[in-house]
């Protein structure tokens, strides 16, 4: 069974996608940006700020599905500037601590030139624990 998840306290989608989809015991969280969930406006700033806002949005979405950051098995991080990897990684480490998921990080050109980061993830959380 596939379940589409639209948490009320997470940013609203800006396109034709679900914030998260549960497929069996896996949660697939769509790419998240630094969007303030209250105003639904992008919260631009330095890479540390944008990483923190983005990961807090992912955390909200996971919690709405009954999961947590500890359940994340894979993240993909997209950076506007590869040189900002150390600062992004510093904040990222605050969120994941010793529960380090597998990760891919790439430098990209975003459609919105003000964006610095986008992160998506996959979590493993059996439905009976949700």
Z-matrix of the N, CA and C atoms (Angstrom, degrees):
N
C 1 1.443
C 2 1.534 1 109.81
N 3 1.293 2 116.15 1 140.82
C 4 1.463 3 122.02 2 178.58
C 5 1.522 4 108.33 3 -111.24
N 6 1.331 5 114.78 4 131.31
C 7 1.469 6 121.36 5 179.88
C 8 1.525 7 108.77 6 -122.79
N 9 1.306 8 116.71 7 129.28
C 10 1.459 9 121.39 8 176.51
C 11 1.524 10 108.80 9 -95.71
N 12 1.335 11 115.97 10 132.79
C 13 1.459 12 121.08 11 -172.25
C 14 1.525 13 109.76 12 -113.68
N 15 1.332 14 115.27 13 124.68
C 16 1.468 15 123.27 14 178.71
C 17 1.526 16 108.45 15 -125.48
N 18 1.353 17 118.02 16 82.52
C 19 1.465 18 119.99 17 -178.68
C 20 1.523 19 111.75 18 -63.27
N 21 1.334 20 117.98 19 137.10
C 22 1.463 21 120.41 20 -178.62
C 23 1.530 22 113.84 21 -69.35
N 24 1.340 23 117.74 22 -23.60
C 25 1.466 24 120.21 23 -177.26
C 26 1.526 25 113.20 24 -103.42
N 27 1.331 26 116.91 25 17.18
C 28 1.469 27 121.88 26 177.05
C 29 1.534 28 108.50 27 -111.36
N 30 1.328 29 116.83 28 160.33
C 31 1.474 30 118.69 29 178.06
C 32 1.527 31 111.23 30 -56.59
N 33 1.317 32 115.62 31 142.79
C 34 1.459 33 120.73 32 177.98
C 35 1.528 34 109.62 33 -76.34
N 36 1.308 35 117.38 34 142.64
C 37 1.465 36 120.09 35 179.34
C 38 1.524 37 111.80 36 -57.20
N 39 1.314 38 115.44 37 144.79
C 40 1.464 39 122.18 38 179.28
C 41 1.531 40 110.97 39 -103.98
N 42 1.282 41 115.99 40 14.33
C 43 1.454 42 120.37 41 -178.98
C 44 1.516 43 109.79 42 -163.45
N 45 1.309 44 115.46 43 -164.85
C 46 1.460 45 122.54 44 -176.89
C 47 1.529 46 110.74 45 -87.90
N 48 1.345 47 115.72 46 71.93
C 49 1.462 48 120.86 47 178.30
C 50 1.522 49 109.51 48 -154.62
N 51 1.325 50 115.16 49 162.83
C 52 1.461 51 122.10 50 175.14
C 53 1.523 52 108.11 51 -97.26
N 54 1.338 53 118.67 52 143.03
C 55 1.462 54 119.43 53 175.99
C 56 1.526 55 112.02 54 -57.51
N 57 1.337 56 116.23 55 -36.59
C 58 1.466 57 120.64 56 176.37
C 59 1.515 58 109.12 57 -151.79
N 60 1.325 59 114.11 58 155.69
C 61 1.455 60 121.37 59 176.62
C 62 1.518 61 107.56 60 -134.12
N 63 1.336 62 115.77 61 128.90
C 64 1.467 63 120.35 62 173.13
C 65 1.515 64 107.08 63 -95.41
N 66 1.321 65 115.83 64 127.56
C 67 1.463 66 122.39 65 174.38
C 68 1.522 67 105.95 66 -128.67
N 69 1.317 68 115.95 67 103.90
C 70 1.464 69 119.73 68 -174.76
C 71 1.519 70 109.46 69 64.53
N 72 1.327 71 115.51 70 -126.52
C 73 1.464 72 121.17 71 -178.06
C 74 1.524 73 112.90 72 -92.69
N 75 1.324 74 116.85 73 6.43
C 76 1.466 75 120.43 74 -178.00
C 77 1.524 76 111.17 75 -109.45
N 78 1.332 77 114.89 76 143.79
C 79 1.462 78 122.99 77 173.27
C 80 1.515 79 107.69 78 -114.51
N 81 1.304 80 116.37 79 128.63
C 82 1.461 81 122.55 80 178.28
C 83 1.525 82 107.01 81 -111.42
N 84 1.331 83 117.03 82 111.90
C 85 1.453 84 121.94 83 -178.85
C 86 1.524 85 108.15 84 -96.90
N 87 1.327 86 115.44 85 123.81
C 88 1.466 87 120.91 86 179.07
C 89 1.517 88 110.78 87 -62.79
N 90 1.328 89 115.45 88 159.69
C 91 1.454 90 120.68 89 178.01
C 92 1.516 91 111.19 90 -54.13
N 93 1.322 92 115.31 91 127.86
C 94 1.460 93 121.55 92 -179.67
C 95 1.518 94 109.77 93 -111.65
N 96 1.324 95 114.21 94 148.10
C 97 1.463 96 122.25 95 179.66
C 98 1.522 97 108.05 96 -116.57
N 99 1.307 98 115.50 97 179.91
C 100 1.466 99 121.23 98 175.84
C 101 1.528 100 108.53 99 -81.89
N 102 1.327 101 116.19 100 75.87
C 103 1.457 102 121.98 101 -179.55
C 104 1.523 103 108.52 102 -112.30
N 105 1.325 104 116.22 103 128.79
C 106 1.453 105 121.74 104 176.29
C 107 1.524 106 107.47 105 -69.66
N 108 1.346 107 118.38 106 119.87
C 109 1.463 108 119.98 107 -176.38
C 110 1.529 109 113.69 108 -68.26
N 111 1.321 110 118.24 109 -19.83
C 112 1.464 111 121.28 110 179.59
C 113 1.528 112 110.85 111 -78.79
N 114 1.331 113 116.48 112 -48.39
C 115 1.465 114 120.41 113 -177.32
C 116 1.525 115 112.56 114 -91.54
N 117 1.325 116 116.47 115 -18.01
C 118 1.468 117 124.13 116 -173.53
C 119 1.533 118 111.65 117 61.13
N 120 1.313 119 116.34 118 25.28
C 121 1.464 120 122.64 119 176.49
C 122 1.521 121 109.42 120 -106.10
N 123 1.311 122 116.47 121 147.73
C 124 1.459 123 121.03 122 177.82
C 125 1.525 124 109.60 123 -65.27
N 126 1.320 125 115.82 124 136.30
C 127 1.461 126 122.91 125 -179.10
C 128 1.529 127 108.27 126 -108.22
N 129 1.324 128 115.78 127 80.83
C 130 1.459 129 120.19 128 -177.87
C 131 1.526 130 110.42 129 -71.24
N 132 1.317 131 115.15 130 151.86
C 133 1.457 132 122.24 131 178.82
C 134 1.506 133 108.64 132 179.92
N 135 1.319 134 116.85 133 -160.53
C 136 1.466 135 118.80 134 177.39
C 137 1.530 136 108.69 135 -74.56
N 138 1.312 137 116.92 136 173.55
C 139 1.468 138 120.81 137 -173.80
C 140 1.527 139 111.56 138 -63.86
N 141 1.318 140 117.58 139 -33.90
C 142 1.469 141 119.07 140 178.00
C 143 1.536 142 110.26 141 -63.26
N 144 1.313 143 116.15 142 -46.94
C 145 1.470 144 120.76 143 179.14
C 146 1.521 145 110.61 144 -60.11
N 147 1.324 146 117.03 145 -50.74
C 148 1.466 147 120.05 146 -176.73
C 149 1.528 148 111.86 147 -64.83
N 150 1.325 149 117.51 148 -36.31
C 151 1.468 150 120.38 149 177.35
C 152 1.522 151 110.03 150 -64.39
N 153 1.324 152 116.98 151 -44.47
C 154 1.466 153 121.71 152 -179.18
C 155 1.535 154 111.00 153 -62.15
N 156 1.316 155 117.66 154 -46.86
C 157 1.471 156 120.96 155 179.41
C 158 1.531 157 109.99 156 -62.83
N 159 1.314 158 116.97 157 -44.04
C 160 1.466 159 121.90 158 -179.35
C 161 1.517 160 111.47 159 -61.30
N 162 1.334 161 117.26 160 -47.50
C 163 1.466 162 120.28 161 -178.77
C 164 1.526 163 111.94 162 -69.63
N 165 1.311 164 118.11 163 -31.83
C 166 1.471 165 119.61 164 174.14
C 167 1.519 166 110.55 165 -64.94
N 168 1.328 167 117.85 166 -36.17
C 169 1.470 168 120.61 167 176.39
C 170 1.521 169 110.74 168 -65.73
N 171 1.316 170 116.97 169 -42.45
C 172 1.468 171 120.41 170 177.21
C 173 1.520 172 109.81 171 -61.72
N 174 1.316 173 117.00 172 -43.45
C 175 1.464 174 121.90 173 179.07
C 176 1.533 175 110.36 174 -58.82
N 177 1.330 176 117.98 175 -45.10
C 178 1.484 177 121.76 176 178.48
C 179 1.531 178 111.41 177 -59.73
N 180 1.319 179 115.39 178 -44.37
C 181 1.468 180 119.69 179 -178.74
C 182 1.525 181 110.37 180 -64.26
N 183 1.325 182 117.22 181 -45.49
C 184 1.467 183 120.80 182 178.89
C 185 1.524 184 110.89 183 -61.09
N 186 1.331 185 116.79 184 -44.75
C 187 1.465 186 120.61 185 -179.35
C 188 1.520 187 111.56 186 -62.82
N 189 1.321 188 117.77 187 -35.52
C 190 1.466 189 121.04 188 177.52
C 191 1.522 190 111.15 189 -64.14
N 192 1.325 191 116.29 190 -25.53
C 193 1.469 192 121.41 191 179.12
C 194 1.531 193 111.17 192 -94.50
N 195 1.351 194 116.87 193 4.09
C 196 1.459 195 120.63 194 179.27
C 197 1.510 196 114.19 195 86.32
N 198 1.320 197 117.64 196 9.38
C 199 1.470 198 122.11 197 -177.63
C 200 1.525 199 109.89 198 -110.76
N 201 1.318 200 115.71 199 -176.18
C 202 1.461 201 121.52 200 178.31
C 203 1.519 202 109.79 201 -145.80
N 204 1.315 203 116.09 202 174.80
C 205 1.464 204 120.20 203 177.41
C 206 1.527 205 111.35 204 -61.05
N 207 1.323 206 117.81 205 -27.36
C 208 1.473 207 121.52 206 178.54
C 209 1.526 208 111.56 207 -64.94
N 210 1.344 209 117.40 208 -19.69
C 211 1.466 210 121.48 209 179.81
C 212 1.529 211 112.99 210 -87.67
N 213 1.332 212 117.71 211 -6.64
C 214 1.466 213 121.15 212 -177.15
C 215 1.521 214 109.64 213 -71.22
N 216 1.341 215 115.61 214 128.24
C 217 1.466 216 120.62 215 179.03
C 218 1.520 217 112.44 216 -105.45
N 219 1.352 218 117.77 217 -20.11
C 220 1.463 219 120.78 218 -177.12
C 221 1.520 220 110.03 219 -154.22
N 222 1.323 221 115.94 220 133.74
C 223 1.467 222 122.20 221 172.86
C 224 1.521 223 108.97 222 -124.06
N 225 1.299 224 115.37 223 147.17
C 226 1.458 225 121.98 224 168.52
C 227 1.517 226 106.17 225 -119.09
N 228 1.331 227 115.91 226 126.50
C 229 1.454 228 122.39 227 -178.44
C 230 1.520 229 107.93 228 -115.20
N 231 1.312 230 115.74 229 128.24
C 232 1.456 231 122.15 230 179.38
C 233 1.516 232 107.83 231 -115.14
N 234 1.326 233 116.82 232 120.52
C 235 1.459 234 122.90 233 -177.24
C 236 1.516 235 111.22 234 -115.12
N 237 1.327 236 115.84 235 140.06
C 238 1.463 237 119.96 236 174.24
C 239 1.527 238 110.38 237 -68.25
N 240 1.324 239 115.36 238 -40.72
C 241 1.468 240 121.03 239 -178.58
C 242 1.527 241 109.53 240 -123.35
N 243 1.312 242 116.50 241 114.91
C 244 1.456 243 120.96 242 177.64
C 245 1.520 244 112.63 243 -58.50
N 246 1.320 245 117.08 244 -26.92
C 247 1.462 246 120.86 245 179.74
C 248 1.529 247 111.87 246 -66.69
N 249 1.345 248 117.52 247 -15.36
C 250 1.461 249 120.51 248 179.19
C 251 1.528 250 112.93 249 -88.97
N 252 1.331 251 116.14 250 6.20
C 253 1.463 252 120.30 251 179.72
C 254 1.531 253 112.51 252 -54.75
N 255 1.343 254 120.46 253 -49.40
C 256 1.473 255 119.07 254 -177.84
C 257 1.530 256 113.34 255 -57.75
N 258 1.321 257 118.22 256 -42.89
C 259 1.466 258 121.22 257 -179.58
C 260 1.532 259 110.34 258 -68.36
N 261 1.327 260 117.82 259 -41.52
C 262 1.470 261 121.21 260 176.43
C 263 1.523 262 109.39 261 -61.27
N 264 1.316 263 116.32 262 -45.26
C 265 1.458 264 121.38 263 -176.74
C 266 1.529 265 111.70 264 -63.54
N 267 1.307 266 116.63 265 -33.56
C 268 1.467 267 121.53 266 177.98
C 269 1.537 268 110.31 267 -61.01
N 270 1.329 269 116.76 268 -48.57
C 271 1.465 270 120.96 269 179.18
C 272 1.525 271 110.54 270 -69.66
N 273 1.314 272 117.17 271 -43.49
C 274 1.463 273 122.73 272 178.91
C 275 1.528 274 109.96 273 -54.23
N 276 1.331 275 116.38 274 -43.13
C 277 1.466 276 121.50 275 -179.67
C 278 1.522 277 111.77 276 -64.13
N 279 1.325 278 118.02 277 -32.61
C 280 1.469 279 121.44 278 176.91
C 281 1.524 280 110.38 279 -61.64
N 282 1.326 281 116.95 280 -36.51
C 283 1.460 282 121.20 281 -177.64
C 284 1.522 283 112.77 282 -79.07
N 285 1.329 284 117.59 283 -37.79
C 286 1.455 285 120.10 284 -173.90
C 287 1.519 286 114.35 285 -99.55
N 288 1.325 287 118.85 286 -20.48
C 289 1.461 288 120.97 287 177.15
C 290 1.516 289 112.13 288 49.58
N 291 1.325 290 115.53 289 -127.33
C 292 1.471 291 120.74 290 -179.70
C 293 1.526 292 112.78 291 -82.67
N 294 1.329 293 117.36 292 -11.37
C 295 1.471 294 122.01 293 179.61
C 296 1.523 295 109.07 294 -87.70
N 297 1.298 296 116.74 295 65.01
C 298 1.470 297 121.22 296 -173.74
C 299 1.532 298 111.61 297 -81.44
N 300 1.339 299 116.91 298 116.46
C 301 1.470 300 118.63 299 174.92
C 302 1.528 301 110.29 300 -78.75
N 303 1.315 302 115.94 301 167.44
C 304 1.461 303 119.93 302 169.13
C 305 1.528 304 106.80 303 -63.69
N 306 1.336 305 116.80 304 151.64
C 307 1.463 306 118.45 305 -176.20
C 308 1.520 307 110.59 306 -150.98
N 309 1.333 308 114.13 307 145.46
C 310 1.450 309 123.20 308 169.74
C 311 1.520 310 106.35 309 -122.47
N 312 1.325 311 117.01 310 135.21
C 313 1.462 312 120.90 311 177.07
C 314 1.521 313 107.57 312 -128.59
N 315 1.326 314 115.96 313 128.47
C 316 1.461 315 120.85 314 179.56
C 317 1.526 316 110.56 315 -134.22
N 318 1.304 317 115.25 316 153.63
C 319 1.458 318 121.60 317 174.26
C 320 1.522 319 107.97 318 -91.47
N 321 1.343 320 116.43 319 133.35
C 322 1.463 321 121.11 320 -175.38
C 323 1.527 322 111.23 321 -137.34
N 324 1.312 323 114.61 322 167.18
C 325 1.459 324 120.98 323 171.19
C 326 1.526 325 106.13 324 -107.25
N 327 1.333 326 116.67 325 118.26
C 328 1.457 327 121.68 326 -179.25
C 329 1.527 328 110.87 327 -85.72
N 330 1.325 329 116.05 328 152.76
C 331 1.462 330 120.94 329 175.43
C 332 1.527 331 110.22 330 -63.46
N 333 1.342 332 116.32 331 -36.90
C 334 1.462 333 121.11 332 175.14
C 335 1.529 334 107.31 333 -93.74
N 336 1.315 335 119.26 334 110.81
C 337 1.462 336 121.27 335 -174.84
C 338 1.523 337 115.07 336 -65.93
N 339 1.346 338 118.31 337 -11.49
C 340 1.467 339 120.81 338 178.15
C 341 1.527 340 113.06 339 -85.57
N 342 1.329 341 117.17 340 -16.02
C 343 1.466 342 121.16 341 179.85
C 344 1.514 343 110.37 342 -68.97
N 345 1.345 344 115.53 343 143.98
C 346 1.464 345 120.83 344 177.13
C 347 1.524 346 111.85 345 -114.27
N 348 1.357 347 117.26 346 -24.28
C 349 1.466 348 119.77 347 -172.02
C 350 1.525 349 111.50 348 -153.76
N 351 1.318 350 115.29 349 148.86
C 352 1.465 351 124.00 350 168.93
C 353 1.520 352 106.08 351 -143.48
N 354 1.334 353 115.93 352 139.25
C 355 1.466 354 120.98 353 179.95
C 356 1.518 355 108.72 354 -134.13
N 357 1.340 356 116.22 355 134.72
C 358 1.454 357 120.43 356 168.97
C 359 1.525 358 107.76 357 -123.32
N 360 1.332 359 116.86 358 167.32
C 361 1.462 360 118.22 359 179.81
C 362 1.518 361 111.53 360 -156.28
N 363 1.318 362 113.20 361 165.63
C 364 1.461 363 123.15 362 174.42
C 365 1.524 364 106.38 363 -125.14
N 366 1.331 365 116.16 364 131.88
C 367 1.462 366 121.39 365 178.04
C 368 1.521 367 109.40 366 -122.21
N 369 1.310 368 115.57 367 150.33
C 370 1.470 369 122.39 368 175.28
C 371 1.520 370 106.95 369 -108.90
N 372 1.323 371 116.00 370 114.76
C 373 1.464 372 120.77 371 -179.68
C 374 1.520 373 108.18 372 -150.16
N 375 1.341 374 116.77 373 99.82
C 376 1.470 375 119.35 374 -179.29
C 377 1.522 376 112.23 375 -53.99
N 378 1.299 377 116.04 376 136.33
C 379 1.468 378 123.80 377 -175.51
C 380 1.531 379 112.00 378 -54.02
N 381 1.312 380 118.36 379 -36.16
C 382 1.467 381 119.54 380 -177.03
C 383 1.525 382 112.24 381 -67.25
N 384 1.345 383 116.84 382 -13.24
C 385 1.461 384 120.29 383 176.04
C 386 1.524 385 111.86 384 -96.47
N 387 1.320 386 116.25 385 -7.96
C 388 1.464 387 120.17 386 -176.88
C 389 1.510 388 112.31 387 -75.56
